[in-house]
């Protein structure tokens, strides 16, 4: 089972990190679910997660139920199919 990790960072700052530091990776190997400063990552390649760990703390967590979240505002980036569809 693929693990979910959480990073606390402003999305625009993290997005710049993706462009700068993760530009050589296979974009189908990683998915992001985010809003404001909450970023959830799902990835099946440990090498990519290790690149992220060089700059950020990856906290294991559960994927939020974005469909039922009253605050809403969740967006996806990368391979969205890595996230579970929850209704």
Residue, then its C-alpha position, 0 to 999 in steps of 0.5 A: x500500500x502506498x503511503x501518504x506524507x504531509x508537508x507544511x509549506x506554502x504551495x507556491x514555495x513548494x511548487x518552485x522546489x518541484x520545478x527546481x529540484x525535482x525537474x528530472x523525475x518521472x512526474x507520473x510517479x508522484x501526486x500532490x493534494x494541496x491547499x494553502x500550506x497543507x500538502x499531501x504527497x503520494x509516491x511509490x518511488x523512495x528515491x523521489x521521497x529522499x530528494x524531498x526529504x533533503x529539504x522538507x520533513x515528510x510526516x506520515x499521515x492519512x489522505x484527507x477526505x477532500x470530497x467531504x471537507x467543509x472548507x474545501x479548496x483542495x487542488x491536485x498536481x502531478x499524478x492525481x490517480x495516486x490518490x484514493x477517490x473518497x466519497 
